[in-house]
Amino acid sequence: MSSQKQTANDEGLSCHTCGYRHLPVLYARRGLRMIRRVRECRHCGRRITTRERV
Ligand SMILES: [Zn+2]
């Protein structure tokens, strides 16, 4: 497996369905203490929501 270098927040993130690692952010929603990013797998189209603390 080839590993792609990404930013720290994206490290280890991969599609739950197909394992594809290229998950561009569709949009981000900012909450009180966290940011939710909705990503979409380029391979199978599955959407994945990630949460980050501010
Ligand atoms: Zn996928």
mmCIF file of the protein (N, C-alpha, C, O) and its ligand, coordinates in Angstrom:
data_MODEL
# 
_entry.id   MODEL 
# 
loop_
_entity.id 
_entity.type 
_entity.pdbx_number_of_molecules 
1 polymer     1 
2 non-polymer 1 
# 
_entity_poly.entity_id                      1 
_entity_poly.type                           'polypeptide(L)' 
_entity_poly.nstd_linkage                   no 
_entity_poly.nstd_monomer                   no 
_entity_poly.pdbx_seq_one_letter_code       MSSQKQTANDEGLSCHTCGYRHLPVLYARRGLRMIRRVRECRHCGRRITTRERV 
_entity_poly.pdbx_seq_one_letter_code_can   MSSQKQTANDEGLSCHTCGYRHLPVLYARRGLRMIRRVRECRHCGRRITTRERV 
_entity_poly.pdbx_strand_id                 A 
# 
loop_
_entity_poly_seq.entity_id 
_entity_poly_seq.num 
_entity_poly_seq.mon_id 
_entity_poly_seq.hetero 
1 1  MET n 
1 2  SER n 
1 3  SER n 
1 4  GLN n 
1 5  LYS n 
1 6  GLN n 
1 7  THR n 
1 8  ALA n 
1 9  ASN n 
1 10 ASP n 
1 11 GLU n 
1 12 GLY n 
1 13 LEU n 
1 14 SER n 
1 15 CYS n 
1 16 HIS n 
1 17 THR n 
1 18 CYS n 
1 19 GLY n 
1 20 TYR n 
1 21 ARG n 
1 22 HIS n 
1 23 LEU n 
1 24 PRO n 
1 25 VAL n 
1 26 LEU n 
1 27 TYR n 
1 28 ALA n 
1 29 ARG n 
1 30 ARG n 
1 31 GLY n 
1 32 LEU n 
1 33 ARG n 
1 34 MET n 
1 35 ILE n 
1 36 ARG n 
1 37 ARG n 
1 38 VAL n 
1 39 ARG n 
1 40 GLU n 
1 41 CYS n 
1 42 ARG n 
1 43 HIS n 
1 44 CYS n 
1 45 GLY n 
1 46 ARG n 
1 47 ARG n 
1 48 ILE n 
1 49 THR n 
1 50 THR n 
1 51 ARG n 
1 52 GLU n 
1 53 ARG n 
1 54 VAL n 
# 
loop_
_struct_asym.id 
_struct_asym.entity_id 
A 1 
B 2 
# 
loop_
_chem_comp.id 
_chem_comp.type 
_chem_comp.mon_nstd_flag 
ALA 'L-peptide linking' y 
ARG 'L-peptide linking' y 
ASN 'L-peptide linking' y 
ASP 'L-peptide linking' y 
CYS 'L-peptide linking' y 
GLN 'L-peptide linking' y 
GLU 'L-peptide linking' y 
GLY 'peptide linking'   y 
HIS 'L-peptide linking' y 
ILE 'L-peptide linking' y 
LEU 'L-peptide linking' y 
LYS 'L-peptide linking' y 
MET 'L-peptide linking' y 
PRO 'L-peptide linking' y 
SER 'L-peptide linking' y 
THR 'L-peptide linking' y 
TYR 'L-peptide linking' y 
VAL 'L-peptide linking' y 
ZN  non-polymer         . 
# 
_pdbx_entity_nonpoly.entity_id   2 
_pdbx_entity_nonpoly.name        ? 
_pdbx_entity_nonpoly.comp_id     ZN 
# 
_pdbx_nonpoly_scheme.asym_id         B 
_pdbx_nonpoly_scheme.entity_id       2 
_pdbx_nonpoly_scheme.mon_id          ZN 
_pdbx_nonpoly_scheme.ndb_seq_num     1 
_pdbx_nonpoly_scheme.pdb_seq_num     101 
_pdbx_nonpoly_scheme.auth_seq_num    101 
_pdbx_nonpoly_scheme.pdb_mon_id      ZN 
_pdbx_nonpoly_scheme.auth_mon_id     ZN 
_pdbx_nonpoly_scheme.pdb_strand_id   A 
_pdbx_nonpoly_scheme.pdb_ins_code    . 
# 
loop_
_atom_site.group_PDB 
_atom_site.id 
_atom_site.type_symbol 
_atom_site.label_atom_id 
_atom_site.label_alt_id 
_atom_site.label_comp_id 
_atom_site.label_asym_id 
_atom_site.label_entity_id 
_atom_site.label_seq_id 
_atom_site.pdbx_PDB_ins_code 
_atom_site.Cartn_x 
_atom_site.Cartn_y 
_atom_site.Cartn_z 
_atom_site.occupancy 
_atom_site.B_iso_or_equiv 
_atom_site.pdbx_formal_charge 
_atom_site.auth_seq_id 
_atom_site.auth_comp_id 
_atom_site.auth_asym_id 
_atom_site.auth_atom_id 
_atom_site.pdbx_PDB_model_num 
ATOM   1   N  N  . MET A 1 1  ? 0.844   -1.199 0.000  1.00 0.00 ? 1   MET A N  1 
ATOM   2   C  CA . MET A 1 1  ? 0.000   0.000  0.000  1.00 0.00 ? 1   MET A CA 1 
ATOM   3   C  C  . MET A 1 1  ? 0.870   1.236  0.000  1.00 0.00 ? 1   MET A C  1 
ATOM   4   O  O  . MET A 1 1  ? 1.828   1.324  0.768  1.00 0.00 ? 1   MET A O  1 
ATOM   5   N  N  . SER A 1 2  ? 0.557   2.162  -0.826 1.00 0.00 ? 2   SER A N  1 
ATOM   6   C  CA . SER A 1 2  ? 1.290   3.421  -0.836 1.00 0.00 ? 2   SER A CA 1 
ATOM   7   C  C  . SER A 1 2  ? 0.620   4.393  0.117  1.00 0.00 ? 2   SER A C  1 
ATOM   8   O  O  . SER A 1 2  ? -0.605  4.505  0.150  1.00 0.00 ? 2   SER A O  1 
ATOM   9   N  N  . SER A 1 3  ? 1.417   5.077  0.873  1.00 0.00 ? 3   SER A N  1 
ATOM   10  C  CA . SER A 1 3  ? 0.859   6.018  1.835  1.00 0.00 ? 3   SER A CA 1 
ATOM   11  C  C  . SER A 1 3  ? 0.983   7.435  1.309  1.00 0.00 ? 3   SER A C  1 
ATOM   12  O  O  . SER A 1 3  ? 2.033   7.857  0.825  1.00 0.00 ? 3   SER A O  1 
ATOM   13  N  N  . GLN A 1 4  ? -0.114  8.147  1.419  1.00 0.00 ? 4   GLN A N  1 
ATOM   14  C  CA . GLN A 1 4  ? -0.114  9.536  0.985  1.00 0.00 ? 4   GLN A CA 1 
ATOM   15  C  C  . GLN A 1 4  ? 0.121   10.430 2.185  1.00 0.00 ? 4   GLN A C  1 
ATOM   16  O  O  . GLN A 1 4  ? -0.446  10.216 3.256  1.00 0.00 ? 4   GLN A O  1 
ATOM   17  N  N  . LYS A 1 5  ? 0.942   11.411 1.999  1.00 0.00 ? 5   LYS A N  1 
ATOM   18  C  CA . LYS A 1 5  ? 1.163   12.347 3.091  1.00 0.00 ? 5   LYS A CA 1 
ATOM   19  C  C  . LYS A 1 5  ? 0.062   13.398 3.080  1.00 0.00 ? 5   LYS A C  1 
ATOM   20  O  O  . LYS A 1 5  ? -0.196  14.053 2.070  1.00 0.00 ? 5   LYS A O  1 
ATOM   21  N  N  . GLN A 1 6  ? -0.567  13.533 4.216  1.00 0.00 ? 6   GLN A N  1 
ATOM   22  C  CA . GLN A 1 6  ? -1.630  14.508 4.329  1.00 0.00 ? 6   GLN A CA 1 
ATOM   23  C  C  . GLN A 1 6  ? -1.433  15.311 5.599  1.00 0.00 ? 6   GLN A C  1 
ATOM   24  O  O  . GLN A 1 6  ? -0.478  15.086 6.343  1.00 0.00 ? 6   GLN A O  1 
ATOM   25  N  N  . THR A 1 7  ? -2.306  16.217 5.840  1.00 0.00 ? 7   THR A N  1 
ATOM   26  C  CA . THR A 1 7  ? -2.203  16.999 7.062  1.00 0.00 ? 7   THR A CA 1 
ATOM   27  C  C  . THR A 1 7  ? -2.550  16.122 8.265  1.00 0.00 ? 7   THR A C  1 
ATOM   28  O  O  . THR A 1 7  ? -3.143  15.052 8.120  1.00 0.00 ? 7   THR A O  1 
ATOM   29  N  N  . ALA A 1 8  ? -2.177  16.585 9.434  1.00 0.00 ? 8   ALA A N  1 
ATOM   30  C  CA . ALA A 1 8  ? -2.329  15.779 10.642 1.00 0.00 ? 8   ALA A CA 1 
ATOM   31  C  C  . ALA A 1 8  ? -3.786  15.401 10.883 1.00 0.00 ? 8   ALA A C  1 
ATOM   32  O  O  . ALA A 1 8  ? -4.071  14.301 11.355 1.00 0.00 ? 8   ALA A O  1 
ATOM   33  N  N  . ASN A 1 9  ? -4.694  16.292 10.565 1.00 0.00 ? 9   ASN A N  1 
ATOM   34  C  CA . ASN A 1 9  ? -6.104  16.034 10.826 1.00 0.00 ? 9   ASN A CA 1 
ATOM   35  C  C  . ASN A 1 9  ? -6.651  14.914 9.948  1.00 0.00 ? 9   ASN A C  1 
ATOM   36  O  O  . ASN A 1 9  ? -7.612  14.235 10.311 1.00 0.00 ? 9   ASN A O  1 
ATOM   37  N  N  . ASP A 1 10 ? -6.040  14.739 8.818  1.00 0.00 ? 10  ASP A N  1 
ATOM   38  C  CA . ASP A 1 10 ? -6.546  13.732 7.898  1.00 0.00 ? 10  ASP A CA 1 
ATOM   39  C  C  . ASP A 1 10 ? -5.838  12.390 8.055  1.00 0.00 ? 10  ASP A C  1 
ATOM   40  O  O  . ASP A 1 10 ? -6.159  11.422 7.365  1.00 0.00 ? 10  ASP A O  1 
ATOM   41  N  N  . GLU A 1 11 ? -4.901  12.347 8.943  1.00 0.00 ? 11  GLU A N  1 
ATOM   42  C  CA . GLU A 1 11 ? -4.100  11.140 9.058  1.00 0.00 ? 11  GLU A CA 1 
ATOM   43  C  C  . GLU A 1 11 ? -4.953  9.950  9.460  1.00 0.00 ? 11  GLU A C  1 
ATOM   44  O  O  . GLU A 1 11 ? -5.733  10.025 10.409 1.00 0.00 ? 11  GLU A O  1 
ATOM   45  N  N  . GLY A 1 12 ? -4.806  8.886  8.753  1.00 0.00 ? 12  GLY A N  1 
ATOM   46  C  CA . GLY A 1 12 ? -5.524  7.672  9.083  1.00 0.00 ? 12  GLY A CA 1 
ATOM   47  C  C  . GLY A 1 12 ? -6.966  7.653  8.613  1.00 0.00 ? 12  GLY A C  1 
ATOM   48  O  O  . GLY A 1 12 ? -7.695  6.693  8.861  1.00 0.00 ? 12  GLY A O  1 
ATOM   49  N  N  . LEU A 1 13 ? -7.375  8.712  7.935  1.00 0.00 ? 13  LEU A N  1 
ATOM   50  C  CA . LEU A 1 13 ? -8.762  8.769  7.496  1.00 0.00 ? 13  LEU A CA 1 
ATOM   51  C  C  . LEU A 1 13 ? -8.926  8.039  6.165  1.00 0.00 ? 13  LEU A C  1 
ATOM   52  O  O  . LEU A 1 13 ? -8.211  8.295  5.196  1.00 0.00 ? 13  LEU A O  1 
ATOM   53  N  N  . SER A 1 14 ? -9.880  7.135  6.153  1.00 0.00 ? 14  SER A N  1 
ATOM   54  C  CA . SER A 1 14 ? -10.149 6.439  4.907  1.00 0.00 ? 14  SER A CA 1 
ATOM   55  C  C  . SER A 1 14 ? -11.616 6.043  4.863  1.00 0.00 ? 14  SER A C  1 
ATOM   56  O  O  . SER A 1 14 ? -12.287 5.966  5.893  1.00 0.00 ? 14  SER A O  1 
ATOM   57  N  N  . CYS A 1 15 ? -12.094 5.798  3.673  1.00 0.00 ? 15  CYS A N  1 
ATOM   58  C  CA . CYS A 1 15 ? -13.490 5.438  3.488  1.00 0.00 ? 15  CYS A CA 1 
ATOM   59  C  C  . CYS A 1 15 ? -13.818 4.147  4.231  1.00 0.00 ? 15  CYS A C  1 
ATOM   60  O  O  . CYS A 1 15 ? -13.059 3.180  4.173  1.00 0.00 ? 15  CYS A O  1 
ATOM   61  N  N  . HIS A 1 16 ? -14.949 4.136  4.925  1.00 0.00 ? 16  HIS A N  1 
ATOM   62  C  CA . HIS A 1 16 ? -15.323 2.956  5.701  1.00 0.00 ? 16  HIS A CA 1 
ATOM   63  C  C  . HIS A 1 16 ? -15.762 1.811  4.803  1.00 0.00 ? 16  HIS A C  1 
ATOM   64  O  O  . HIS A 1 16 ? -15.694 0.641  5.179  1.00 0.00 ? 16  HIS A O  1 
ATOM   65  N  N  . THR A 1 17 ? -16.204 2.167  3.631  1.00 0.00 ? 17  THR A N  1 
ATOM   66  C  CA . THR A 1 17 ? -16.737 1.145  2.743  1.00 0.00 ? 17  THR A CA 1 
ATOM   67  C  C  . THR A 1 17 ? -15.663 0.510  1.868  1.00 0.00 ? 17  THR A C  1 
ATOM   68  O  O  . THR A 1 17 ? -15.546 -0.713 1.796  1.00 0.00 ? 17  THR A O  1 
ATOM   69  N  N  . CYS A 1 18 ? -14.890 1.349  1.214  1.00 0.00 ? 18  CYS A N  1 
ATOM   70  C  CA . CYS A 1 18 ? -13.937 0.817  0.242  1.00 0.00 ? 18  CYS A CA 1 
ATOM   71  C  C  . CYS A 1 18 ? -12.487 1.059  0.629  1.00 0.00 ? 18  CYS A C  1 
ATOM   72  O  O  . CYS A 1 18 ? -11.581 0.526  -0.011 1.00 0.00 ? 18  CYS A O  1 
ATOM   73  N  N  . GLY A 1 19 ? -12.257 1.846  1.656  1.00 0.00 ? 19  GLY A N  1 
ATOM   74  C  CA . GLY A 1 19 ? -10.895 2.060  2.117  1.00 0.00 ? 19  GLY A CA 1 
ATOM   75  C  C  . GLY A 1 19 ? -10.128 3.108  1.340  1.00 0.00 ? 19  GLY A C  1 
ATOM   76  O  O  . GLY A 1 19 ? -8.947  3.340  1.599  1.00 0.00 ? 19  GLY A O  1 
ATOM   77  N  N  . TYR A 1 20 ? -10.783 3.732  0.402  1.00 0.00 ? 20  TYR A N  1 
ATOM   78  C  CA . TYR A 1 20 ? -10.141 4.767  -0.389 1.00 0.00 ? 20  TYR A CA 1 
ATOM   79  C  C  . TYR A 1 20 ? -9.760  5.946  0.494  1.00 0.00 ? 20  TYR A C  1 
ATOM   80  O  O  . TYR A 1 20 ? -10.498 6.322  1.405  1.00 0.00 ? 20  TYR A O  1 
ATOM   81  N  N  . ARG A 1 21 ? -8.607  6.519  0.213  1.00 0.00 ? 21  ARG A N  1 
ATOM   82  C  CA . ARG A 1 21 ? -8.080  7.508  1.143  1.00 0.00 ? 21  ARG A CA 1 
ATOM   83  C  C  . ARG A 1 21 ? -8.225  8.941  0.659  1.00 0.00 ? 21  ARG A C  1 
ATOM   84  O  O  . ARG A 1 21 ? -7.852  9.873  1.372  1.00 0.00 ? 21  ARG A O  1 
ATOM   85  N  N  . HIS A 1 22 ? -8.747  9.127  -0.508 1.00 0.00 ? 22  HIS A N  1 
ATOM   86  C  CA . HIS A 1 22 ? -8.896  10.494 -1.006 1.00 0.00 ? 22  HIS A CA 1 
ATOM   87  C  C  . HIS A 1 22 ? -10.323 10.967 -0.763 1.00 0.00 ? 22  HIS A C  1 
ATOM   88  O  O  . HIS A 1 22 ? -11.245 10.635 -1.509 1.00 0.00 ? 22  HIS A O  1 
ATOM   89  N  N  . LEU A 1 23 ? -10.479 11.742 0.287  1.00 0.00 ? 23  LEU A N  1 
ATOM   90  C  CA . LEU A 1 23 ? -11.818 12.148 0.708  1.00 0.00 ? 23  LEU A CA 1 
ATOM   91  C  C  . LEU A 1 23 ? -11.903 13.666 0.780  1.00 0.00 ? 23  LEU A C  1 
ATOM   92  O  O  . LEU A 1 23 ? -11.703 14.252 1.844  1.00 0.00 ? 23  LEU A O  1 
ATOM   93  N  N  . PRO A 1 24 ? -12.196 14.298 -0.338 1.00 0.00 ? 24  PRO A N  1 
ATOM   94  C  CA . PRO A 1 24 ? -12.285 15.750 -0.336 1.00 0.00 ? 24  PRO A CA 1 
ATOM   95  C  C  . PRO A 1 24 ? -13.461 16.253 0.495  1.00 0.00 ? 24  PRO A C  1 
ATOM   96  O  O  . PRO A 1 24 ? -14.494 15.591 0.592  1.00 0.00 ? 24  PRO A O  1 
ATOM   97  N  N  . VAL A 1 25 ? -13.296 17.410 1.082  1.00 0.00 ? 25  VAL A N  1 
ATOM   98  C  CA . VAL A 1 25 ? -14.328 17.991 1.933  1.00 0.00 ? 25  VAL A CA 1 
ATOM   99  C  C  . VAL A 1 25 ? -15.406 18.638 1.071  1.00 0.00 ? 25  VAL A C  1 
ATOM   100 O  O  . VAL A 1 25 ? -15.117 19.477 0.218  1.00 0.00 ? 25  VAL A O  1 
ATOM   101 N  N  . LEU A 1 26 ? -16.632 18.241 1.306  1.00 0.00 ? 26  LEU A N  1 
ATOM   102 C  CA . LEU A 1 26 ? -17.749 18.863 0.594  1.00 0.00 ? 26  LEU A CA 1 
ATOM   103 C  C  . LEU A 1 26 ? -18.080 20.208 1.223  1.00 0.00 ? 26  LEU A C  1 
ATOM   104 O  O  . LEU A 1 26 ? -18.179 21.232 0.546  1.00 0.00 ? 26  LEU A O  1 
ATOM   105 N  N  . TYR A 1 27 ? -18.247 20.173 2.531  1.00 0.00 ? 27  TYR A N  1 
ATOM   106 C  CA . TYR A 1 27 ? -18.474 21.411 3.251  1.00 0.00 ? 27  TYR A CA 1 
ATOM   107 C  C  . TYR A 1 27 ? -18.150 21.208 4.714  1.00 0.00 ? 27  TYR A C  1 
ATOM   108 O  O  . TYR A 1 27 ? -18.063 20.080 5.199  1.00 0.00 ? 27  TYR A O  1 
ATOM   109 N  N  . ALA A 1 28 ? -17.972 22.319 5.409  1.00 0.00 ? 28  ALA A N  1 
ATOM   110 C  CA . ALA A 1 28 ? -17.672 22.256 6.830  1.00 0.00 ? 28  ALA A CA 1 
ATOM   111 C  C  . ALA A 1 28 ? -18.675 23.118 7.569  1.00 0.00 ? 28  ALA A C  1 
ATOM   112 O  O  . ALA A 1 28 ? -19.045 24.206 7.128  1.00 0.00 ? 28  ALA A O  1 
ATOM   113 N  N  . ARG A 1 29 ? -19.102 22.597 8.700  1.00 0.00 ? 29  ARG A N  1 
ATOM   114 C  CA . ARG A 1 29 ? -20.061 23.350 9.508  1.00 0.00 ? 29  ARG A CA 1 
ATOM   115 C  C  . ARG A 1 29 ? -19.446 23.602 10.879 1.00 0.00 ? 29  ARG A C  1 
ATOM   116 O  O  . ARG A 1 29 ? -18.969 22.684 11.547 1.00 0.00 ? 29  ARG A O  1 
ATOM   117 N  N  . ARG A 1 30 ? -19.468 24.829 11.265 1.00 0.00 ? 30  ARG A N  1 
ATOM   118 C  CA . ARG A 1 30 ? -18.816 25.185 12.507 1.00 0.00 ? 30  ARG A CA 1 
ATOM   119 C  C  . ARG A 1 30 ? -19.817 25.216 13.647 1.00 0.00 ? 30  ARG A C  1 
ATOM   120 O  O  . ARG A 1 30 ? -20.837 25.901 13.576 1.00 0.00 ? 30  ARG A O  1 
ATOM   121 N  N  . GLY A 1 31 ? -19.519 24.473 14.688 1.00 0.00 ? 31  GLY A N  1 
ATOM   122 C  CA . GLY A 1 31 ? -20.357 24.474 15.878 1.00 0.00 ? 31  GLY A CA 1 
ATOM   123 C  C  . GLY A 1 31 ? -19.721 25.290 16.966 1.00 0.00 ? 31  GLY A C  1 
ATOM   124 O  O  . GLY A 1 31 ? -18.809 26.080 16.719 1.00 0.00 ? 31  GLY A O  1 
ATOM   125 N  N  . LEU A 1 32 ? -20.207 25.097 18.176 1.00 0.00 ? 32  LEU A N  1 
ATOM   126 C  CA . LEU A 1 32 ? -19.671 25.862 19.293 1.00 0.00 ? 32  LEU A CA 1 
ATOM   127 C  C  . LEU A 1 32 ? -18.240 25.464 19.608 1.00 0.00 ? 32  LEU A C  1 
ATOM   128 O  O  . LEU A 1 32 ? -17.366 26.315 19.773 1.00 0.00 ? 32  LEU A O  1 
ATOM   129 N  N  . ARG A 1 33 ? -18.017 24.183 19.686 1.00 0.00 ? 33  ARG A N  1 
ATOM   130 C  CA . ARG A 1 33 ? -16.695 23.718 20.104 1.00 0.00 ? 33  ARG A CA 1 
ATOM   131 C  C  . ARG A 1 33 ? -16.046 22.800 19.104 1.00 0.00 ? 33  ARG A C  1 
ATOM   132 O  O  . ARG A 1 33 ? -14.949 22.293 19.335 1.00 0.00 ? 33  ARG A O  1 
ATOM   133 N  N  . MET A 1 34 ? -16.708 22.585 18.007 1.00 0.00 ? 34  MET A N  1 
ATOM   134 C  CA . MET A 1 34 ? -16.116 21.682 17.025 1.00 0.00 ? 34  MET A CA 1 
ATOM   135 C  C  . MET A 1 34 ? -16.526 22.058 15.612 1.00 0.00 ? 34  MET A C  1 
ATOM   136 O  O  . MET A 1 34 ? -17.494 22.781 15.378 1.00 0.00 ? 34  MET A O  1 
ATOM   137 N  N  . ILE A 1 35 ? -15.768 21.549 14.718 1.00 0.00 ? 35  ILE A N  1 
ATOM   138 C  CA . ILE A 1 35 ? -16.089 21.735 13.307 1.00 0.00 ? 35  ILE A CA 1 
ATOM   139 C  C  . ILE A 1 35 ? -16.420 20.374 12.718 1.00 0.00 ? 35  ILE A C  1 
ATOM   140 O  O  . ILE A 1 35 ? -15.670 19.411 12.880 1.00 0.00 ? 35  ILE A O  1 
ATOM   141 N  N  . ARG A 1 36 ? -17.526 20.310 12.048 1.00 0.00 ? 36  ARG A N  1 
ATOM   142 C  CA . ARG A 1 36 ? -17.883 19.073 11.361 1.00 0.00 ? 36  ARG A CA 1 
ATOM   143 C  C  . ARG A 1 36 ? -17.566 19.224 9.893  1.00 0.00 ? 36  ARG A C  1 
ATOM   144 O  O  . ARG A 1 36 ? -17.989 20.184 9.249  1.00 0.00 ? 36  ARG A O  1 
ATOM   145 N  N  . ARG A 1 37 ? -16.839 18.296 9.380  1.00 0.00 ? 37  ARG A N  1 
ATOM   146 C  CA . ARG A 1 37 ? -16.527 18.312 7.959  1.00 0.00 ? 37  ARG A CA 1 
ATOM   147 C  C  . ARG A 1 37 ? -17.190 17.119 7.302  1.00 0.00 ? 37  ARG A C  1 
ATOM   148 O  O  . ARG A 1 37 ? -17.043 15.980 7.744  1.00 0.00 ? 37  ARG A O  1 
ATOM   149 N  N  . VAL A 1 38 ? -17.907 17.398 6.258  1.00 0.00 ? 38  VAL A N  1 
ATOM   150 C  CA . VAL A 1 38 ? -18.522 16.316 5.509  1.00 0.00 ? 38  VAL A CA 1 
ATOM   151 C  C  . VAL A 1 38 ? -17.667 16.048 4.285  1.00 0.00 ? 38  VAL A C  1 
ATOM   152 O  O  . VAL A 1 38 ? -17.437 16.939 3.467  1.00 0.00 ? 38  VAL A O  1 
ATOM   153 N  N  . ARG A 1 39 ? -17.211 14.842 4.171  1.00 0.00 ? 39  ARG A N  1 
ATOM   154 C  CA . ARG A 1 39 ? -16.363 14.450 3.060  1.00 0.00 ? 39  ARG A CA 1 
ATOM   155 C  C  . ARG A 1 39 ? -17.070 13.417 2.207  1.00 0.00 ? 39  ARG A C  1 
ATOM   156 O  O  . ARG A 1 39 ? -17.970 12.714 2.665  1.00 0.00 ? 39  ARG A O  1 
ATOM   157 N  N  . GLU A 1 40 ? -16.654 13.343 0.991  1.00 0.00 ? 40  GLU A N  1 
ATOM   158 C  CA . GLU A 1 40 ? -17.249 12.351 0.109  1.00 0.00 ? 40  GLU A CA 1 
ATOM   159 C  C  . GLU A 1 40 ? -16.152 11.541 -0.555 1.00 0.00 ? 40  GLU A C  1 
ATOM   160 O  O  . GLU A 1 40 ? -15.199 12.084 -1.113 1.00 0.00 ? 40  GLU A O  1 
ATOM   161 N  N  . CYS A 1 41 ? -16.310 10.245 -0.482 1.00 0.00 ? 41  CYS A N  1 
ATOM   162 C  CA . CYS A 1 41 ? -15.339 9.348  -1.103 1.00 0.00 ? 41  CYS A CA 1 
ATOM   163 C  C  . CYS A 1 41 ? -15.410 9.485  -2.616 1.00 0.00 ? 41  CYS A C  1 
ATOM   164 O  O  . CYS A 1 41 ? -16.484 9.440  -3.216 1.00 0.00 ? 41  CYS A O  1 
ATOM   165 N  N  . ARG A 1 42 ? -14.254 9.653  -3.206 1.00 0.00 ? 42  ARG A N  1 
ATOM   166 C  CA . ARG A 1 42 ? -14.213 9.810  -4.663 1.00 0.00 ? 42  ARG A CA 1 
ATOM   167 C  C  . ARG A 1 42 ? -14.410 8.479  -5.367 1.00 0.00 ? 42  ARG A C  1 
ATOM   168 O  O  . ARG A 1 42 ? -14.660 8.423  -6.571 1.00 0.00 ? 42  ARG A O  1 
ATOM   169 N  N  . HIS A 1 43 ? -14.296 7.435  -4.611 1.00 0.00 ? 43  HIS A N  1 
ATOM   170 C  CA . HIS A 1 43 ? -14.337 6.117  -5.225 1.00 0.00 ? 43  HIS A CA 1 
ATOM   171 C  C  . HIS A 1 43 ? -15.759 5.558  -5.243 1.00 0.00 ? 43  HIS A C  1 
ATOM   172 O  O  . HIS A 1 43 ? -16.246 5.130  -6.289 1.00 0.00 ? 43  HIS A O  1 
ATOM   173 N  N  . CYS A 1 44 ? -16.418 5.561  -4.094 1.00 0.00 ? 44  CYS A N  1 
ATOM   174 C  CA . CYS A 1 44 ? -17.740 4.934  -4.007 1.00 0.00 ? 44  CYS A CA 1 
ATOM   175 C  C  . CYS A 1 44 ? -18.847 5.940  -3.689 1.00 0.00 ? 44  CYS A C  1 
ATOM   176 O  O  . CYS A 1 44 ? -20.028 5.594  -3.727 1.00 0.00 ? 44  CYS A O  1 
ATOM   177 N  N  . GLY A 1 45 ? -18.473 7.177  -3.377 1.00 0.00 ? 45  GLY A N  1 
ATOM   178 C  CA . GLY A 1 45 ? -19.481 8.200  -3.167 1.00 0.00 ? 45  GLY A CA 1 
ATOM   179 C  C  . GLY A 1 45 ? -20.048 8.270  -1.769 1.00 0.00 ? 45  GLY A C  1 
ATOM   180 O  O  . GLY A 1 45 ? -20.941 9.072  -1.492 1.00 0.00 ? 45  GLY A O  1 
ATOM   181 N  N  . ARG A 1 46 ? -19.541 7.444  -0.898 1.00 0.00 ? 46  ARG A N  1 
ATOM   182 C  CA . ARG A 1 46 ? -20.044 7.458  0.470  1.00 0.00 ? 46  ARG A CA 1 
ATOM   183 C  C  . ARG A 1 46 ? -19.626 8.741  1.189  1.00 0.00 ? 46  ARG A C  1 
ATOM   184 O  O  . ARG A 1 46 ? -18.507 9.226  1.022  1.00 0.00 ? 46  ARG A O  1 
ATOM   185 N  N  . ARG A 1 47 ? -20.529 9.270  1.977  1.00 0.00 ? 47  ARG A N  1 
ATOM   186 C  CA . ARG A 1 47 ? -20.214 10.482 2.724  1.00 0.00 ? 47  ARG A CA 1 
ATOM   187 C  C  . ARG A 1 47 ? -19.748 10.125 4.131  1.00 0.00 ? 47  ARG A C  1 
ATOM   188 O  O  . ARG A 1 47 ? -20.300 9.247  4.795  1.00 0.00 ? 47  ARG A O  1 
ATOM   189 N  N  . ILE A 1 48 ? -18.736 10.824 4.546  1.00 0.00 ? 48  ILE A N  1 
ATOM   190 C  CA . ILE A 1 48 ? -18.153 10.573 5.864  1.00 0.00 ? 48  ILE A CA 1 
ATOM   191 C  C  . ILE A 1 48 ? -18.059 11.891 6.595  1.00 0.00 ? 48  ILE A C  1 
ATOM   192 O  O  . ILE A 1 48 ? -17.533 12.871 6.067  1.00 0.00 ? 48  ILE A O  1 
ATOM   193 N  N  . THR A 1 49 ? -18.574 11.915 7.818  1.00 0.00 ? 49  THR A N  1 
ATOM   194 C  CA . THR A 1 49 ? -18.511 13.136 8.614  1.00 0.00 ? 49  THR A CA 1 
ATOM   195 C  C  . THR A 1 49 ? -17.408 13.006 9.654  1.00 0.00 ? 49  THR A C  1 
ATOM   196 O  O  . THR A 1 49 ? -17.341 12.024 10.393 1.00 0.00 ? 49  THR A O  1 
ATOM   197 N  N  . THR A 1 50 ? -16.556 14.003 9.698  1.00 0.00 ? 50  THR A N  1 
ATOM   198 C  CA . THR A 1 50 ? -15.517 14.012 10.717 1.00 0.00 ? 50  THR A CA 1 
ATOM   199 C  C  . THR A 1 50 ? -15.721 15.217 11.611 1.00 0.00 ? 50  THR A C  1 
ATOM   200 O  O  . THR A 1 50 ? -16.232 16.251 11.181 1.00 0.00 ? 50  THR A O  1 
ATOM   201 N  N  . ARG A 1 51 ? -15.320 15.071 12.843 1.00 0.00 ? 51  ARG A N  1 
ATOM   202 C  CA . ARG A 1 51 ? -15.469 16.165 13.795 1.00 0.00 ? 51  ARG A CA 1 
ATOM   203 C  C  . ARG A 1 51 ? -14.101 16.552 14.338 1.00 0.00 ? 51  ARG A C  1 
ATOM   204 O  O  . ARG A 1 51 ? -13.278 15.701 14.675 1.00 0.00 ? 51  ARG A O  1 
ATOM   205 N  N  . GLU A 1 52 ? -13.889 17.836 14.412 1.00 0.00 ? 52  GLU A N  1 
ATOM   206 C  CA . GLU A 1 52 ? -12.626 18.320 14.957 1.00 0.00 ? 52  GLU A CA 1 
ATOM   207 C  C  . GLU A 1 52 ? -12.900 19.329 16.050 1.00 0.00 ? 52  GLU A C  1 
ATOM   208 O  O  . GLU A 1 52 ? -13.798 20.164 15.938 1.00 0.00 ? 52  GLU A O  1 
ATOM   209 N  N  . ARG A 1 53 ? -12.135 19.243 17.079 1.00 0.00 ? 53  ARG A N  1 
ATOM   210 C  CA . ARG A 1 53 ? -12.262 20.240 18.147 1.00 0.00 ? 53  ARG A CA 1 
ATOM   211 C  C  . ARG A 1 53 ? -11.583 21.517 17.723 1.00 0.00 ? 53  ARG A C  1 
ATOM   212 O  O  . ARG A 1 53 ? -10.537 21.502 17.073 1.00 0.00 ? 53  ARG A O  1 
ATOM   213 N  N  . VAL A 1 54 ? -12.188 22.615 18.097 1.00 0.00 ? 54  VAL A N  1 
ATOM   214 C  CA . VAL A 1 54 ? -11.619 23.907 17.770 1.00 0.00 ? 54  VAL A CA 1 
ATOM   215 C  C  . VAL A 1 54 ? -10.554 24.269 18.811 1.00 0.00 ? 54  VAL A C  1 
ATOM   216 O  O  . VAL A 1 54 ? -9.940  25.332 18.723 1.00 0.00 ? 54  VAL A O  1 
HETATM 217 ZN ZN . ZN  B 2 .  ? -15.378 4.667  -0.673 1.00 0.00 2 101 ZN  A ZN 1 
# 
